[in-house]
Amino acid sequence: MAYDEGLAERINQVLERLDPPGLVDKKMFGGIGYLVQGNMACGILDDLLIVRVGKESYEEALQKPGARVFDTTGRPMTGWVMVEPEGVETPPALNQWMERGIAFVKTLPAK
């Protein structure tokens, strides 16, 4: 399993409702990324949700249930978090993470 397809389906349902501008999903790095106006807002790697939260919100995001440092290479990516499956078990929890990632990338210039 390259990425959790069940999680991808749940994410697609949330994104359909939120309808962010310029949404594109793209297979990358053995997972899938969700880009809004050309900037990656979130993604899936294995069974983990990856969310772009920005450097200012990074430490606070790490305190959320299931969140951990995004580090797959030995070099942590500040501004991004990985969320364990238990951190997105419920629809409200997944929705909050998705809204958070989308809100952050909307502050960035479109690519």
VEXDREN-2710 file (C-alpha; in Angstrom, 1 decimal):
% VEXDREN-2710
k/r/px/py/pz
1/MET/0.0/0.0/0.0
2/ALA/1.6/3.3/-1.1
3/TYR/-1.0/5.3/0.7
4/ASP/-4.3/4.8/2.6
5/GLU/-7.0/4.9/-0.1
6/GLY/-9.7/5.0/2.5
7/LEU/-8.2/8.1/4.0
8/ALA/-8.0/9.5/0.4
9/GLU/-11.7/8.9/-0.1
10/ARG/-12.5/10.7/3.2
11/ILE/-10.3/13.6/2.3
12/ASN/-12.0/13.8/-1.2
13/GLN/-15.4/14.1/0.5
14/VAL/-14.2/16.9/2.8
15/LEU/-12.5/18.7/-0.2
16/GLU/-15.7/18.4/-2.3
17/ARG/-17.6/20.2/0.5
18/LEU/-14.9/22.8/1.1
19/ASP/-14.3/23.4/-2.6
20/PRO/-11.0/25.2/-2.3
21/PRO/-9.9/27.2/-5.4
22/GLY/-7.6/25.5/-7.9
23/LEU/-7.7/22.1/-6.2
24/VAL/-5.5/19.4/-7.8
25/ASP/-4.6/16.0/-6.4
26/LYS/-1.2/14.7/-7.5
27/LYS/0.5/11.3/-6.9
28/MET/4.0/12.1/-5.5
29/PHE/6.6/10.4/-3.4
30/GLY/4.7/7.2/-3.1
31/GLY/1.7/9.0/-1.8
32/ILE/-0.8/11.7/-2.9
33/GLY/-0.7/15.4/-2.4
34/TYR/-3.5/17.9/-2.5
35/LEU/-2.6/21.3/-4.0
36/VAL/-4.6/24.5/-3.7
37/GLN/-3.7/27.2/-6.2
38/GLY/-0.4/25.3/-6.8
39/ASN/0.6/25.0/-3.2
40/MET/0.5/21.7/-1.3
41/ALA/-2.0/21.9/1.6
42/CYS/-2.0/18.3/2.7
43/GLY/-1.2/14.8/1.5
44/ILE/-1.1/11.2/2.5
45/LEU/2.0/9.0/3.0
46/ASP/1.3/5.4/3.9
47/ASP/-1.5/5.9/6.5
48/LEU/-0.4/9.3/7.7
49/LEU/-2.0/12.6/6.9
50/ILE/0.5/15.3/6.1
51/VAL/-0.7/18.9/6.7
52/ARG/1.0/22.2/5.9
53/VAL/0.4/24.5/8.9
54/GLY/3.1/27.1/8.5
55/LYS/6.0/28.0/10.8
56/GLU/4.0/30.3/13.0
57/SER/1.5/27.5/13.9
58/TYR/3.9/24.6/13.9
59/GLU/4.5/24.2/17.6
60/GLU/0.8/24.6/18.5
61/ALA/-0.2/22.0/15.8
62/LEU/2.3/19.5/17.2
63/GLN/0.2/19.6/20.5
64/LYS/-2.9/18.3/18.7
65/PRO/-3.9/14.6/19.2
66/GLY/-2.0/12.3/16.8
67/ALA/0.3/15.1/15.4
68/ARG/4.1/14.6/15.1
69/VAL/7.1/16.1/13.4
70/PHE/7.1/15.5/9.6
71/ASP/10.4/13.8/9.1
72/THR/11.0/11.0/6.6
73/THR/14.6/11.8/5.8
74/GLY/16.3/12.7/9.1
75/ARG/15.6/16.4/8.3
76/PRO/12.4/17.6/10.0
77/MET/10.2/19.9/7.8
78/THR/9.2/22.8/10.0
79/GLY/5.8/24.1/9.1
80/TRP/4.4/20.6/8.3
81/VAL/3.1/17.9/10.6
82/MET/2.2/14.3/10.2
83/VAL/-1.0/13.1/11.8
84/GLU/-1.4/9.5/12.9
85/PRO/-4.6/7.7/12.0
86/GLU/-6.1/8.1/15.5
87/GLY/-5.7/11.9/15.0
88/VAL/-8.1/11.9/12.1
89/GLU/-10.5/9.1/13.1
90/THR/-13.5/11.3/13.4
91/PRO/-15.0/13.4/10.6
92/PRO/-14.6/16.6/12.7
93/ALA/-11.0/15.9/13.4
94/LEU/-10.2/15.3/9.7
95/ASN/-12.2/18.4/8.7
96/GLN/-10.3/20.6/11.2
97/TRP/-6.9/19.4/9.8
98/MET/-8.1/19.9/6.2
99/GLU/-9.4/23.4/6.9
100/ARG/-6.1/24.3/8.6
101/GLY/-4.0/23.2/5.7
102/ILE/-6.2/25.0/3.2
103/ALA/-6.4/28.2/5.2
104/PHE/-2.6/28.3/5.4
105/VAL/-1.9/27.8/1.7
106/LYS/-4.5/30.4/0.8
107/THR/-2.1/32.9/2.5
108/LEU/0.5/32.0/-0.1
109/PRO/0.9/33.4/-3.6
110/ALA/-0.7/31.1/-6.2
111/LYS/1.8/29.2/-8.3
END
